[in-house]
Amino acid sequence: MVEKIITLENISLIDFLGIENQNIKQLAAAFPSSKIISRGNEIKIQGKTPEITKINEILSSLIEHYHKFGKITHTNVDKYISPDLDAPDEIPHPSSQDVLLYGSKGGVIKAKSPNQQRLVDAVDKNDLVFALGPAGTGKTYISVALAVRALKNKEVKKIIISRPVVEAGENLGFLPGDMKDKVDPYLRPIYDALEDMIPVEKLKYYYENKIIEIAPLAYMRGRTLNNAFVLLDEAQNTTPMQIKMFLTRMGPNSKVMINGDRSQIDLPTKQKSGLIEAIHILRDVKGIVMVELKPEDVVRHRLVREIIEAYTKAEENALSSNGNQRDKDYRPRNSYRTAESANTGE
């Protein structure tokens, strides 16, 4: 009699084992000569060497399936026990290059427009990519999905996501709680995206072990970011010194994405946007790619696209009627137009 113990790491037990361990019971029923016991995050197998080897192979396949798709069903178990079984295929196969990954609830996450796909392709081929475009075009969501995919595929060892904390109408000093409580609302879109893509228990493990770090931009100073997928979101609200500091944190074997919307700069009126300056300075650097997402890429409510286009038209009209003077109701857009000409696409 031989015994083997398999430890389930970074796995939601209910999603892997099934309700009342039904998936393990199903596997045990297929090998009545062996004994399979699940206790906590350990699975103990007892039996003869040939069967133990087979069971171990099946469990390894199921673990790989879980890490890819986030859940195991009874049909998945049947498929791995009997690969030639003529049964409905519930195993999602990401044969399409469009599929980035499967979410924590089994949903497909992929690019939803040609420009989003261009962004995905640019990140696959380059180590530093700027994603530029208005609100609702999926910059943050696609970027986080690419980061999670890289982590799951073991292309990087960690994910580091940052945003500048820029006050918009409410002073941080007057918000309740400690510093984490004060800045978390600014990072909420990132937390939401991660929760869509990674099971709760696994995400908690990643946070606790700093495999995924989410922090304000100021926390990046002095660090070298190696073997990481690094994302700077809302980069239009960085100062030139901040974005330079961030860009120079890039270490070996890292991917860096910088997202920004040049039409939503929340900096003080006289403060220049670091994103605008970086686009000018870096536009001709080989290996740096800038991908433009447009209103037609908006994946929120259909009215969001109309809102963006209406505001853009109103701002252009304001500029036209005031010449080079700043209209009192709109932010100066000279930098926006210049940056737009600097964008080289992919």
ZINOR-V853104 format. One record per helix or strand of 3 or more residues. SS is the DSSP state (@ for helix, = for strand). FROM is the first residue (numbers start at 1). LEN is the number of residues. If there is no record, write none. Layout:
SS/FROM/LEN  SS/FROM/LEN
This chain:
=/2/6  @/13/5  @/19/12  =/35/5  =/42/6  @/49/21  @/74/8  =/99/4  =/108/3  @/114/12  =/128/5  @/139/14  =/158/6  @/172/3  @/179/19  @/200/9  =/212/5  @/217/4  =/228/6  @/235/3  @/240/8  =/255/6  @/274/9  =/288/5  @/295/3  @/302/21  @/334/9
